[in-house]
Amino acid sequence: MPNLTLQQNLIQYAITLIGEGQLDYPIQDRHRILTDVIQLLFHMPSLVPTRGRFQKGEPLVLVIEGTIPIFYKAQHYKTPIKIWVPLGYPRDSPKVRVVVEDQAILSIKFPHPYVDAGAGGLVNVPYMQAWTESHLEIRTLTDLVINMCECFSVDPPVRQRVPPKPPAPVPTFPIPQPPQEQEMQERERQEEGKRCRGKRGRGWACGLL
C-alpha cells in the first residue's frame, strides 16, 4: 500500500512544478499535464516526480522516475525507468529510458524489441510508437506505463544480478576415540544402569539421581 502522506507531498510538488509555472509548460497545457501526472502517481506509487534535462542543453522538464512492476515466469521484478515529459506534451510523446543505476541490475539486454541499449536504454513500446499517429484517441502517461509493464513482462529488458550461492556446509564426522576411552565410557554406562535398577524398588525414576 502506498504511503498516502508521501503521495500527497509528491502530488503537491508536481503542482508546484507545473501549475505554478516553475517549468515552462504552456498555460493551456498545464491542467492536462497535472491530471495525467496525478493519475500516474496514484496508479504507480513507486514513481516520484522531479525535474531534469533529457540531454545536455535541452530545456528543463518534468521527470518521473522510479520502478514499475513486471511479472516474468511467475516471478515479480522491478524495472527502473525515467520518463521525461516534453514541453510539447501531450502532442509530443514522452521520452523514456530504462536505467541501470541499481546495483542489482547487471545490464540492459541486447538486442531487445522495445529497449535500445545502444541509445542509453531508450524505450519504444507500441503505445509510444502510435502516439503521434493517434489524433482522436487520448494518450496518457498511465496507459504508457501499463503498456511498458505488459511488454516487459513478456521479455524483461534488464539482466538481474544473481546473488552468489552460499557455500555448502562442510560435513562433520565424529572424532574416533582411543579404545581405552571407549571401554571406560562403556563401563560408566553399565555402572549407571546398575544404580538406576537398584533404586527402582525405592520409588526412584531412572535418570533422576
N, CA, C and O of each residue as an XYZ file, in Angstrom:
836
protein
N       0.841     -1.191      0.000
C       0.000      0.000      0.000
C       0.884      1.251      0.000
O       1.915      1.281      0.672
N       0.487      2.274     -0.746
C       1.316      3.476     -0.811
C       1.264      4.265      0.488
O       0.286      4.199      1.233
N       2.317      5.002      0.746
C       2.341      5.950      1.849
C       1.555      7.179      1.405
O       2.023      7.956      0.573
N       0.341      7.354      1.970
C      -0.554      8.408      1.478
C       0.010      9.799      1.734
O      -0.165     10.704      0.918
N       0.688      9.972      2.869
C       1.276     11.286      3.163
C       2.359     11.624      2.141
O       2.410     12.739      1.621
N       3.215     10.659      1.863
C       4.260     10.878      0.859
C       3.642     11.123     -0.504
O       4.100     11.986     -1.252
N       2.606     10.371     -0.827
C       1.954     10.526     -2.125
C       1.369     11.936     -2.279
O       1.510     12.566     -3.328
N       0.716     12.416     -1.228
C       0.156     13.770     -1.281
C       1.261     14.812     -1.423
O       1.090     15.807     -2.127
N       2.401     14.587     -0.751
C       3.519     15.530     -0.871
C       4.080     15.539     -2.286
O       4.441     16.594     -2.809
N       4.153     14.369     -2.901
C       4.661     14.300     -4.268
C       3.717     14.989     -5.246
O       4.154     15.665     -6.178
N       2.422     14.810     -5.022
C       1.437     15.472     -5.878
C       1.532     16.984     -5.715
O       1.466     17.728     -6.693
N       1.688     17.434     -4.466
C       1.821     18.873     -4.237
C       3.076     19.418     -4.905
O       3.078     20.537     -5.419
N       4.152     18.617     -4.897
C       5.385     19.022     -5.560
C       5.168     19.147     -7.069
O       5.664     20.081     -7.699
N       4.425     18.200     -7.641
C       4.117     18.268     -9.081
C       3.290     19.510     -9.395
O       3.509     20.170    -10.411
N       2.341     19.823     -8.518
C       1.524     21.023     -8.721
C       2.395     22.273     -8.701
O       2.191     23.197     -9.487
N       3.371     22.289     -7.788
C       4.267     23.443     -7.715
C       5.103     23.574     -8.986
O       5.283     24.675     -9.508
N       5.609     22.451     -9.477
C       6.454     22.495    -10.671
C       5.679     22.909    -11.906
O       6.152     23.708    -12.715
N       4.476     22.354    -12.043
C       3.728     22.560    -13.290
C       2.719     23.692    -13.145
O       2.722     24.648    -13.922
N       1.855     23.571    -12.140
C       0.762     24.539    -12.004
C       1.226     25.937    -11.688
O       0.607     26.910    -12.119
N       2.322     26.053    -10.931
C       2.796     27.388    -10.550
C       3.887     27.902    -11.484
O       4.501     28.937    -11.222
N       4.122     27.186    -12.557
C       4.986     27.706    -13.611
C       6.465     27.616    -13.365
O       7.225     28.351    -13.995
N       6.926     26.730    -12.456
C       8.370     26.581    -12.290
C       9.014     25.911    -13.498
O      10.218     26.038    -13.720
N       8.211     25.203    -14.269
C       8.668     24.655    -15.548
C       7.878     25.330    -16.662
O       6.721     25.699    -16.462
N       8.480     25.493    -17.814
C       7.917     26.347    -18.867
C       6.888     25.638    -19.741
O       6.960     25.731    -20.967
N       5.953     24.944    -19.150
C       4.875     24.342    -19.944
C       3.864     25.426    -20.315
O       3.593     26.319    -19.512
N       3.309     25.357    -21.513
C       2.297     26.349    -21.906
C       1.119     26.346    -20.931
O       0.715     25.291    -20.441
N       0.585     27.502    -20.659
C      -0.501     27.626    -19.688
C      -1.687     26.751    -20.083
O      -2.305     26.124    -19.222
N      -2.007     26.701    -21.360
C      -3.179     25.935    -21.796
C      -3.004     24.427    -21.638
O      -3.986     23.687    -21.693
N      -1.748     23.953    -21.440
C      -1.495     22.511    -21.304
C      -1.273     22.084    -19.862
O      -1.229     20.886    -19.584
N      -1.133     23.009    -18.952
C      -0.732     22.642    -17.586
C      -1.783     21.785    -16.881
O      -1.429     20.844    -16.171
N      -3.068     22.093    -17.063
C      -4.104     21.298    -16.400
C      -4.076     19.858    -16.885
O      -4.197     18.932    -16.083
N      -3.919     19.659    -18.184
C      -3.866     18.306    -18.736
C      -2.644     17.564    -18.211
O      -2.740     16.394    -17.840
N      -1.501     18.232    -18.177
C      -0.283     17.578    -17.695
C      -0.432     17.186    -16.229
O      -0.079     16.072    -15.843
N      -0.955     18.102    -15.412
C      -1.160     17.799    -13.992
C      -2.102     16.624    -13.809
O      -1.852     15.748    -12.981
N      -3.176     16.598    -14.571
C      -4.141     15.492    -14.474
C      -3.475     14.161    -14.777
O      -3.682     13.181    -14.060
N      -2.676     14.121    -15.837
C      -2.001     12.886    -16.216
C      -0.977     12.454    -15.162
O      -0.872     11.271    -14.837
N      -0.230     13.414    -14.635
C       0.804     13.091    -13.639
C       0.168     12.584    -12.349
O       0.629     11.592    -11.784
N      -0.881     13.248    -11.876
C      -1.536     12.820    -10.634
C      -2.152     11.434    -10.807
O      -2.065     10.601     -9.906
N      -2.764     11.187    -11.945
C      -3.326      9.860    -12.213
C      -2.232      8.793    -12.176
O      -2.436      7.713    -11.621
N      -1.084      9.090    -12.757
C       0.012      8.132    -12.773
C       0.545      7.882    -11.357
O       0.821      6.736    -11.001
N       0.690      8.924    -10.558
C       1.209      8.757     -9.198
C       0.258      7.937     -8.334
O       0.707      7.215     -7.444
N      -1.030      8.034     -8.576
C      -1.996      7.224     -7.832
C      -1.918      5.758     -8.249
O      -2.049      4.864     -7.412
N      -1.707      5.510     -9.536
C      -1.656      4.130    -10.016
C      -0.306      3.479     -9.754
O      -0.236      2.266     -9.557
N       0.757      4.258     -9.747
C       2.104      3.722     -9.560
C       2.804      4.492     -8.429
O       3.581      5.410     -8.692
N       2.527      4.117     -7.175
C       3.132      4.856     -6.057
C       4.641      4.689     -5.951
O       5.273      5.356     -5.133
N       5.235      3.808     -6.764
C       6.684      3.640     -6.762
C       7.389      4.687     -7.624
O       8.618      4.703     -7.694
N       6.622      5.561     -8.281
C       7.196      6.618     -9.112
C       7.125      7.958     -8.392
O       6.186      8.219     -7.640
N       8.114      8.797     -8.623
C       8.159     10.114     -7.983
C       8.498     11.169     -9.029
O       9.252     10.892     -9.962
N       7.946     12.387     -8.884
C       8.270     13.457     -9.834
C       9.512     14.227     -9.403
O       9.758     14.426     -8.213
N      10.269     14.647    -10.372
C      11.400     15.529    -10.153
C      11.562     16.362    -11.428
O      10.612     16.455    -12.206
N      12.681     16.946    -11.662
C      12.881     17.692    -12.900
C      14.307     17.482    -13.405
O      15.217     17.175    -12.635
N      14.479     17.652    -14.696
C      15.795     17.448    -15.280
C      15.751     17.656    -16.780
O      14.721     18.025    -17.343
N      16.877     17.416    -17.411
C      17.005     17.561    -18.862
C      17.245     16.192    -19.480
O      18.012     15.384    -18.956
N      16.581     15.945    -20.598
C      16.783     14.680    -21.278
C      18.211     14.598    -21.818
O      18.855     13.554    -21.717
N      18.694     15.671    -22.378
C      20.068     15.763    -22.825
C      20.616     17.129    -22.450
O      19.858     18.073    -22.227
N      21.914     17.227    -22.383
C      22.550     18.488    -22.037
C      22.184     19.556    -23.062
O      22.261     19.331    -24.270
N      21.783     20.726    -22.555
C      21.406     21.836    -23.422
C      19.927     21.905    -23.716
O      19.453     22.926    -24.214
N      19.161     20.831    -23.418
C      17.721     20.859    -23.645
C      17.018     21.552    -22.470
O      17.598     21.662    -21.389
N      15.778     22.021    -22.665
C      15.080     22.724    -21.580
C      14.782     21.804    -20.409
O      14.689     20.585    -20.560
N      14.634     22.410    -19.245
C      14.295     21.683    -18.023
C      12.830     21.259    -18.089
O      11.956     22.078    -18.373
N      12.565     19.986    -17.829
C      11.198     19.461    -17.909
C      10.920     18.577    -16.694
O      11.808     18.278    -15.896
N       9.668     18.178    -16.586
C       9.262     17.260    -15.532
C       9.808     15.866    -15.834
O       9.710     15.378    -16.960
N      10.386     15.232    -14.810
C      10.894     13.860    -14.922
C      10.199     13.008    -13.869
O      10.117     13.391    -12.702
N       9.710     11.871    -14.282
C       9.093     10.925    -13.355
C       9.962      9.681    -13.340
O      10.192      9.065    -14.380
N      10.447      9.311    -12.159
C      11.387      8.200    -12.076
C      11.011      7.251    -10.948
O      10.281      7.609    -10.024
N      11.522      6.051    -11.046
C      11.227      5.020    -10.052
C      11.211      3.657    -10.717
O      11.894      3.436    -11.717
N      10.431      2.747    -10.162
C      10.354      1.394    -10.714
C       8.921      1.056    -11.082
O       7.969      1.563    -10.489
N       8.790      0.181    -12.083
C       7.477     -0.327    -12.464
C       7.497     -1.845    -12.313
O       8.534     -2.469    -12.538
N       6.366     -2.453    -11.934
C       6.356     -3.898    -11.687
C       6.178     -4.687    -12.975
O       5.424     -4.295    -13.865
N       6.882     -5.797    -13.056
C       6.659     -6.757    -14.130
C       6.598     -8.152    -13.519
O       7.139     -8.397    -12.440
N       5.930     -9.061    -14.225
C       5.792    -10.439    -13.749
C       6.264    -11.367    -14.868
O       5.627    -11.487    -15.914
N       7.385    -12.011    -14.619
C       8.004    -12.867    -15.630
C       8.210    -14.255    -15.048
O       8.903    -14.430    -14.046
N       7.586    -15.257    -15.706
C       7.665    -16.644    -15.244
C       7.277    -16.769    -13.779
O       7.968    -17.394    -12.975
N       6.136    -16.145    -13.462
C       5.543    -16.215    -12.115
C       6.407    -15.548    -11.043
O       6.178    -15.755     -9.852
N       7.391    -14.756    -11.451
C       8.227    -14.026    -10.502
C       8.005    -12.527    -10.665
O       7.786    -12.034    -11.771
N       8.066    -11.815     -9.547
C       7.862    -10.362     -9.550
C       9.212     -9.656     -9.615
O      10.126     -9.968     -8.852
N       9.324     -8.701    -10.535
C      10.549     -7.917    -10.678
C      10.197     -6.430    -10.739
O       9.058     -6.059    -11.023
N      11.186     -5.597    -10.471
C      11.031     -4.152    -10.574
C      11.987     -3.626    -11.631
O      13.192     -3.872    -11.575
N      11.435     -2.900    -12.596
C      12.252     -2.334    -13.665
C      12.375     -0.825    -13.458
O      11.361     -0.129    -13.457
N      13.587     -0.305    -13.284
C      13.763      1.138    -13.053
C      13.661      1.924    -14.356
O      14.265      1.555    -15.364
N      12.898      3.002    -14.325
C      12.691      3.820    -15.529
C      12.771      5.300    -15.181
O      12.689      5.691    -14.017
N      12.930      6.101    -16.209
C      12.793      7.555    -16.114
C      11.944      8.019    -17.288
O      12.154      7.595    -18.424
N      10.982      8.894    -17.007
C      10.090      9.450    -18.036
C      10.298     10.964    -18.079
O      10.141     11.646    -17.066
N      10.647     11.477    -19.241
C      10.755     12.923    -19.439
C       9.491     13.399    -20.142
O       9.151     12.904    -21.217
N       8.801     14.349    -19.544
C       7.568     14.891    -20.128
C       7.940     16.156    -20.905
O       8.251     17.172    -20.284
N       7.918     16.130    -22.221
C       8.410     17.264    -23.009
C       7.494     18.484    -22.884
O       6.345     18.367    -22.459
N       8.013     19.643    -23.255
C       7.223     20.872    -23.194
C       6.054     20.823    -24.169
O       5.066     21.530    -23.972
N       6.141     20.014    -25.205
C       5.054     19.887    -26.176
C       4.023     18.832    -25.815
O       3.130     18.550    -26.614
N       4.125     18.241    -24.624
C       3.140     17.246    -24.187
C       1.771     17.912    -24.041
O       1.713     19.049    -23.572
N       0.670     17.264    -24.417
C       0.519     15.867    -24.823
C       0.628     15.609    -26.328
O       0.459     14.474    -26.774
N       0.907     16.646    -27.108
C       1.045     16.402    -28.548
C       2.304     15.587    -28.830
O       2.297     14.687    -29.671
N       3.377     15.911    -28.123
C       4.629     15.171    -28.268
C       4.680     14.042    -27.244
O       4.292     14.219    -26.089
N       5.151     12.908    -27.671
C       5.201     11.760    -26.767
C       6.323     11.919    -25.740
O       7.335     12.563    -26.019
N       6.147     11.339    -24.565
C       7.237     11.365    -23.568
C       8.449     10.591    -24.075
O       8.362      9.800    -25.015
N       9.570     10.841    -23.430
C      10.783     10.073    -23.699
C      11.076      9.233    -22.454
O      11.043      9.731    -21.328
N      11.359      7.973    -22.678
C      11.520      7.043    -21.558
C      12.816      6.267    -21.717
O      13.194      5.878    -22.822
N      13.483      6.052    -20.610
C      14.669      5.206    -20.592
C      14.562      4.187    -19.460
O      14.043      4.476    -18.382
N      15.059      3.009    -19.732
C      15.325      2.042    -18.667
C      16.723      2.353    -18.145
O      17.676      2.421    -18.921
N      16.848      2.539    -16.848
C      18.132      2.940    -16.266
C      18.746      1.756    -15.528
O      18.038      0.878    -15.034
N      20.057      1.749    -15.463
C      20.773      0.640    -14.820
C      21.644      1.152    -13.677
O      22.743      0.648    -13.451
N      21.146      2.155    -12.960
C      21.896      2.690    -11.833
C      21.822      1.775    -10.619
O      22.677      1.836     -9.735
N      20.791      0.921    -10.576
C      20.622     -0.005     -9.462
C      21.714     -1.071     -9.517
O      21.953     -1.661    -10.571
N      22.384     -1.323     -8.376
C      23.462     -2.306     -8.348
C      22.959     -3.726     -8.568
O      23.734     -4.613     -8.925
N      21.643     -3.949     -8.352
C      21.104     -5.294     -8.548
C      20.924     -5.620    -10.026
O      20.671     -6.771    -10.383
N      21.053     -4.605    -10.891
C      20.856     -4.808    -12.328
C      22.210     -4.836    -13.018
O      23.035     -3.938    -12.847
N      22.416     -5.873    -13.793
C      23.703     -6.050    -14.448
C      23.809     -5.228    -15.719
O      24.783     -4.497    -15.900
N      22.816     -5.335    -16.609
C      22.872     -4.617    -17.874
C      21.522     -4.697    -18.575
O      20.644     -5.467    -18.185
N      21.375     -3.879    -19.624
C      20.193     -3.945    -20.481
C      20.431     -5.013    -21.544
O      21.516     -5.109    -22.117
N      19.415     -5.799    -21.790
C      19.549     -6.865    -22.779
C      19.791     -6.278    -24.173
O      19.225     -5.246    -24.535
N      20.626     -6.944    -24.928
C      20.880     -6.527    -26.303
C      20.956     -7.773    -27.171
O      21.762     -8.663    -26.901
N      20.134     -7.851    -28.205
C      19.088     -6.868    -28.566
C      17.813     -7.087    -27.761
O      17.599     -8.149    -27.176
N      16.974     -6.058    -27.746
C      15.657     -6.141    -27.100
C      14.651     -5.450    -28.012
O      14.965     -4.413    -28.596
N      13.441     -6.005    -28.145
C      12.488     -5.430    -29.117
C      11.993     -4.030    -28.766
O      11.542     -3.299    -29.648
N      12.070     -3.643    -27.482
C      11.480     -2.355    -27.094
C      12.462     -1.424    -26.385
O      12.108     -0.287    -26.074
N      13.664     -1.875    -26.128
C      14.645     -1.055    -25.418
C      15.961     -1.081    -26.188
O      16.499     -2.144    -26.494
N      16.466      0.110    -26.493
C      17.702      0.239    -27.253
C      18.866      0.466    -26.293
O      19.070      1.575    -25.798
N      19.622     -0.594    -26.037
C      20.748     -0.475    -25.116
C      21.803      0.491    -25.656
O      22.452      1.195    -24.883
N      21.978      0.528    -26.975
C      22.960      1.416    -27.575
C      22.615      2.884    -27.453
O      23.491      3.741    -27.565
N      21.328      3.188    -27.220
C      20.884      4.578    -27.067
C      20.617      4.913    -25.598
O      19.806      5.786    -25.287
N      21.301      4.215    -24.711
C      21.158      4.524    -23.280
C      19.889      3.988    -22.662
O      19.398      4.545    -21.680
N      19.336      2.898    -23.224
C      18.126      2.312    -22.650
C      16.842      2.971    -23.107
O      15.825      2.884    -22.419
N      16.868      3.636    -24.270
C      15.685      4.332    -24.786
C      14.562      3.339    -25.084
O      14.784      2.306    -25.716
N      13.358      3.666    -24.621
C      12.200      2.780    -24.739
C      11.335      3.210    -25.919
O      11.143      4.400    -26.170
N      10.814      2.204    -26.643
C       9.925      2.488    -27.770
C       8.885      1.362    -27.869
O       8.925      0.540    -28.784
N       7.958      1.348    -26.908
C       6.899      0.327    -26.886
C       5.810      0.715    -27.890
O       5.767      1.861    -28.337
N       4.925     -0.232    -28.250
C       3.891      0.076    -29.252
C       3.023      1.279    -28.905
O       2.655      2.041    -29.799
N       2.689      1.467    -27.643
C       1.841      2.595    -27.254
C       2.521      3.919    -27.600
O       1.862      4.876    -28.006
N       3.824      3.966    -27.438
C       4.565      5.181    -27.756
C       4.716      5.353    -29.261
O       4.686      6.475    -29.768
N       4.879      4.236    -29.981
C       5.034      4.317    -31.428
C       3.809      4.932    -32.095
O       3.924      5.625    -33.106
N       2.633      4.674    -31.520
C       1.395      5.173    -32.117
C       0.966      6.519    -31.532
O      -0.131      6.993    -31.829
N       1.798      7.133    -30.718
C       1.392      8.365    -30.027
C       1.038      9.471    -31.016
O      -0.044     10.051    -30.939
N       1.933      9.759    -31.930
C       1.689     10.867    -32.871
C       0.685     10.494    -33.949
O       0.111     11.369    -34.598
N       0.470      9.184    -34.144
C      -0.470      8.749    -35.168
C      -1.913      8.797    -34.677
O      -2.849      8.759    -35.475
N      -2.086      8.881    -33.355
C      -3.429      8.858    -32.784
C      -3.910     10.292    -32.581
O      -3.491     10.965    -31.638
N      -4.790     10.756    -33.469
C      -5.293     12.130    -33.368
C      -6.600     12.191    -32.590
O      -6.932     13.230    -32.020
N      -7.338     11.100    -32.562
C      -8.636     11.104    -31.890
C      -8.569     10.450    -30.512
O      -9.313     10.833    -29.609
N      -7.691      9.478    -30.344
C      -7.592      8.765    -29.067
C      -6.672      9.515    -28.112
O      -5.572      9.917    -28.492
N      -7.119      9.704    -26.875
C      -6.315     10.396    -25.865
C      -5.239      9.455    -25.349
O      -5.531      8.329    -24.946
N      -4.015      9.912    -25.362
C      -2.892      9.146    -24.837
C      -2.485      9.716    -23.482
O      -2.424     10.933    -23.307
N      -2.204      8.826    -22.517
C      -1.868      9.272    -21.161
C      -0.593      8.582    -20.675
O      -0.168      7.561    -21.213
N      -0.004      9.173    -19.645
C       1.189      8.592    -19.039
C       0.878      7.252    -18.385
O       1.681      6.322    -18.452
N      -0.282      7.155    -17.755
C      -0.653      5.913    -17.083
C      -0.760      4.766    -18.069
O      -0.222      3.686    -17.822
N      -1.445      4.983    -19.182
C      -1.574      3.922    -20.180
C      -0.217      3.567    -20.798
O       0.019      2.414    -21.162
N       0.661      4.547    -20.913
C       2.005      4.267    -21.416
C       2.749      3.330    -20.477
O       3.371      2.366    -20.921
N       2.688      3.612    -19.182
C       3.383      2.770    -18.197
C       2.768      1.372    -18.158
O       3.488      0.382    -18.033
N       1.445      1.288    -18.265
C       0.790     -0.021    -18.282
C       1.271     -0.838    -19.483
O       1.522     -2.037    -19.360
N       1.397     -0.188    -20.641
C       1.883     -0.886    -21.823
C       3.329     -1.347    -21.647
O       3.698     -2.421    -22.123
N       4.147     -0.549    -20.970
C       5.518     -0.965    -20.691
C       5.539     -2.182    -19.772
O       6.320     -3.110    -19.983
N       4.686     -2.180    -18.761
C       4.616     -3.328    -17.845
C       4.241     -4.593    -18.606
O       4.800     -5.661    -18.360
N       3.292     -4.470    -19.532
C       2.860     -5.629    -20.318
C       3.983     -6.131    -21.219
O       4.239     -7.333    -21.284
N       4.644     -5.224    -21.903
C       5.718     -5.624    -22.830
C       6.914     -6.203    -22.074
O       7.489     -7.205    -22.500
N       7.284     -5.591    -20.977
C       8.449     -6.052    -20.226
C       8.168     -7.360    -19.492
O       9.096     -8.106    -19.180
N       6.890     -7.645    -19.212
C       6.562     -8.922    -18.583
C       6.732    -10.087    -19.549
O       6.952    -11.222    -19.126
N       6.632     -9.810    -20.836
C       6.881    -10.845    -21.849
C       8.376    -11.048    -22.044
O       8.846    -12.177    -22.183
N       9.119     -9.948    -22.054
C      10.571    -10.014    -22.265
C      11.224     -8.931    -21.409
O      11.303     -7.781    -21.840
N      11.693     -9.268    -20.212
C      12.314     -8.253    -19.340
C      13.505     -7.593    -20.030
O      14.304     -8.276    -20.671
N      13.632     -6.266    -19.904
C      14.707     -5.578    -20.627
C      16.049     -5.580    -19.916
O      17.052     -5.185    -20.511
N      16.098     -6.009    -18.670
C      17.357     -5.944    -17.927
C      17.743     -7.333    -17.434
O      16.900     -8.209    -17.242
N      19.025     -7.497    -17.242
C      19.559     -8.728    -16.658
C      19.819     -8.470    -15.184
O      20.615     -7.602    -14.824
N      19.146     -9.227    -14.340
C      19.304     -9.062    -12.905
C      20.601     -9.732    -12.450
O      20.980    -10.796    -12.939
N      21.252     -9.090    -11.521
C      22.465     -9.665    -10.946
C      22.072    -10.790     -9.994
O      21.345    -10.565     -9.027
N      22.550    -11.988    -10.267
C      22.200    -13.144     -9.439
C      23.108    -13.171     -8.216
O      24.330    -13.198     -8.360
N      22.535    -13.162     -7.017
C      23.390    -13.203     -5.826
C      24.137    -14.527     -5.742
O      23.593    -15.569     -6.109
N      25.383    -14.498     -5.261
C      26.155    -15.747     -5.169
C      25.517    -16.714     -4.179
O      24.945    -16.314     -3.165
N      25.633    -17.995     -4.506
C      25.080    -19.010     -3.624
C      25.961    -19.156     -2.387
O      27.186    -19.075     -2.483
N      25.349    -19.370     -1.234
C      26.168    -19.575     -0.035
C      26.949    -20.866     -0.145
O      26.479    -21.820     -0.765
N      28.148    -20.916      0.450
C      28.952    -22.144      0.353
C      28.252    -23.318      1.025
O      27.548    -23.164      2.023
N      28.467    -24.493      0.446
C      27.861    -25.691      1.008
C      28.477    -25.991      2.366
O      29.680    -25.806      2.551
N      27.673    -26.449      3.318
C      28.225    -26.754      4.644
C      29.234    -27.890      4.577
O      29.056    -28.859      3.838
N      30.288    -27.752      5.357
C      31.329    -28.773      5.393
C      30.853    -29.914      6.286
O      30.507    -29.677      7.443
N      30.825    -31.153      5.775
C      30.354    -32.263      6.612
C      31.287    -32.509      7.784
O      32.508    -32.421      7.656
N      30.702    -32.814      8.910
C      31.479    -33.107     10.109
C      31.322    -34.576     10.468
O      30.257    -35.165     10.281
N      32.381    -35.152     10.980
C      32.373    -36.555     11.367
C      32.833    -36.670     12.817
O      33.671    -35.883     13.258
N      32.297    -37.643     13.572
C      32.746    -37.812     14.963
C      34.211    -38.210     15.018
O      34.690    -39.012     14.215
N      34.900    -37.638     15.970
C      36.316    -37.943     16.131
C      36.450    -39.305     16.812
O      35.946    -39.494     17.919
N      37.108    -40.235     16.174
C      37.252    -41.554     16.800
C      38.039    -41.471     18.099
O      39.054    -40.780     18.172
N      37.574    -42.170     19.116
C      38.232    -42.167     20.406
C      39.131    -43.392     20.538
O      38.869    -44.430     19.931
N      40.164    -43.269     21.315
C      41.029    -44.426     21.543
C      40.247    -45.560     22.196
O      39.272    -45.295     22.898
N      40.646    -46.821     21.986
C      39.927    -47.965     22.574
C      39.789    -47.881     24.078
O      38.765    -48.291     24.625
N      40.809    -47.352     24.769
C      40.734    -47.286     26.228
C      39.610    -46.364     26.681
O      38.884    -46.694     27.619
N      39.455    -45.199     26.021
C      38.392    -44.282     26.402
C      37.025    -44.873     26.104
O      36.082    -44.665     26.868
N      36.905    -45.607     25.003
C      35.634    -46.254     24.696
C      35.272    -47.279     25.766
O      34.111    -47.363     26.166
N      36.259    -48.070     26.243
C      35.992    -49.068     27.275
C      35.570    -48.397     28.577
O      34.661    -48.876     29.254
N      36.233    -47.274     28.938
C      35.887    -46.573     30.170
C      34.461    -46.031     30.100
O      33.715    -46.130     31.074
N      34.066    -45.450     28.938
C      32.702    -44.938     28.811
C      31.679    -46.052     28.884
O      30.595    -45.858     29.433
N      32.009    -47.236     28.330
C      31.080    -48.362     28.390
C      30.900    -48.841     29.823
O      29.783    -49.154     30.237
N      31.989    -48.902     30.584
C      31.874    -49.312     31.991
C      31.048    -48.309     32.788
O      30.258    -48.699     33.647
N      31.228    -46.992     32.502
C      30.448    -45.979     33.217
C      28.965    -46.126     32.923
O      28.133    -45.970     33.817
N      28.623    -46.431     31.647
C      27.204    -46.627     31.326
C      26.635    -47.851     32.035
O      25.488    -47.826     32.479
N      27.433    -48.941     32.152
C      26.951    -50.134     32.847
C      26.731    -49.860     34.331
O      25.727    -50.285     34.903
N      27.692    -49.136     34.965
C      27.538    -48.801     36.391
C      26.315    -47.919     36.612
O      25.587    -48.080     37.591
N      26.101    -46.991     35.695
C      24.940    -46.108     35.804
C      23.655    -46.908     35.708
O      22.700    -46.630     36.434
N      23.614    -47.905     34.819
C      22.426    -48.739     34.696
C      22.167    -49.546     35.953
O      21.013    -49.723     36.344
N      23.246    -50.053     36.611
C      23.066    -50.815     37.846
C      22.480    -49.939     38.947
O      21.567    -50.353     39.662
N      23.015    -48.718     39.079
C      22.489    -47.833     40.121
C      21.030    -47.500     39.881
O      20.234    -47.412     40.816
N      20.690    -47.316     38.609
C      19.303    -46.984     38.281
C      18.382    -48.138     38.619
O      17.307    -47.914     39.175
N      18.775    -49.392     38.297
C      17.936    -50.560     38.591
C      17.818    -50.802     40.075
O      16.774    -51.244     40.555
N      18.886    -50.513     40.814
C      18.844    -50.742     42.259
C      17.924    -49.800     42.989
O      17.460    -50.127     44.081
N      17.648    -48.658     42.436
C      16.813    -47.674     43.121
C      15.375    -47.677     42.655
O      14.550    -46.938     43.193
N      15.061    -48.489     41.671
C      13.680    -48.528     41.201
C      12.729    -48.995     42.293
O      11.619    -48.481     42.433
N      13.201    -50.018     43.097
C      12.338    -50.525     44.151
C      12.057    -49.519     45.234
O      11.090    -49.701     45.973
N      12.824    -48.487     45.375
C      12.593    -47.451     46.392
C      11.851    -46.242     45.823
O      11.811    -45.183     46.448
N      11.265    -46.405     44.637
C      10.421    -45.333     44.073
C      11.166    -44.311     43.274
O      10.601    -43.285     42.895
N      12.418    -44.567     43.010
C      13.184    -43.604     42.193
C      12.953    -43.870     40.736
O      12.799    -45.019     40.322
N      12.927    -42.830     39.962
C      12.819    -42.955     38.497
C      14.198    -43.011     37.901
O      15.127    -42.342     38.352
N      14.309    -43.818     36.887
C      15.627    -43.970     36.240
C      16.055    -42.641     35.623
O      15.299    -41.999     34.894
N      17.288    -42.249     35.936
C      17.815    -40.997     35.366
C      17.641    -39.811     36.274
O      18.297    -38.794     36.050
N      16.775    -39.873     37.316
C      16.594    -38.726     38.216
C      17.366    -38.981     39.484
O      16.773    -39.308     40.512
N      18.668    -38.842     39.437
C      19.548    -39.143     40.569
C      19.839    -37.859     41.349
O      20.563    -37.891     42.343
